[in-house]
Amino acid sequence: MKLGPTVKWHGRERLLNTCLRRAVPSEASMAQRRGWVVPGERRLMEGGRESPQARVERLVATGHMPREAVTRAEQLWAERLHLGVRLPNGETIQITRDDLYHVIVDDRIWRHPERIEAALENVFEIRRATGERRQAFSRWQEADGEQLAYIILELGSRLWSLHLIDDRRLRRYLRKEGEVLWNT
């Protein structure tokens, strides 16, 4: 099919979208073909993305994450994290079960789920991020040395993501422009 100047833009856009839909299968159909999802089962979130819990279940089923680590993280969440974790600035960050599942996908976190609490309790700077989100930076000591984390907080004081980073990446993040909302 040739798209020339005689085809109006909205028609061209509709035609391209139709071609793309046929050429690129949706994430949901790819997940079904790979056996991650049984048709009719509601494991995908809106937009066809895999839910955090479904992703953790898949990682456990495929042997990429031990069930004991998930159980330990869920136990920590039930005992302490579901009540929220207080940042040094006094704000309490809420952590839902889906937030927990989203964060423990990182093996450095599912091996030590207490790092979630440690990272939030040791935030030293919060900056404005894209949209309504904020980015926080954290530093704390463990037996094996200093740990650094990059945290994304959602509107409503919810944890979105937490990533352990190295010193070089932290310096790169701190060099970037961004409005500092709070620091120690």
C-alpha positions, 0 to 999 in steps of 0.5 A: 500500500502506498501512502501518498499526499492524497490520503488524508492524515486521519486515514493514514493514521488509521491505516498504519494503526491497522497494519501495526496491530496485525504485524505486532501481536499484543503483549497479552497474546504473546503471554498466552502463546508463551504459556504465561497466561491461560486464556480467560485468566485475569493475570494481566493488568489493564493495557495487557501488562503482567501484574506484579504478582503474576510476574513473581508467580511466573519467576517462581514457577520458572525457577528464577526466584525461590518461593522462600524468598517471596514468603519471607518478603510477604512476612516482612510486609505483613509484620512491618511494611504494610503499615508504612515506612517513615522517611527522615522528612516525616512523611510515611510511605505506603507499600501495597502488596503489589508494590512489594511484588514489583520491588522484589523482582530484583534479586538483590532485594528478594535476597534481603527484603529488609533493604526496602525498609532500610532504603526508605528510612535512610533517604537523604534527598528527594527531587521532583521527577516526571509527572506527579512522581518524585525521586529519592536517593538513599544511603545506608551501611550494611555488614558488607558495605555501603548500599545506595538506592534510587527510589521512585515515589508516587503521588499519595506517598506510595512506593513505585520502585526501588533500585540498588545502584552504585556510586557512579550511577548515584553521582550521575543522577545527582548531577542531573537537573531537577528541583530538590524538594527536600534534603538532609 
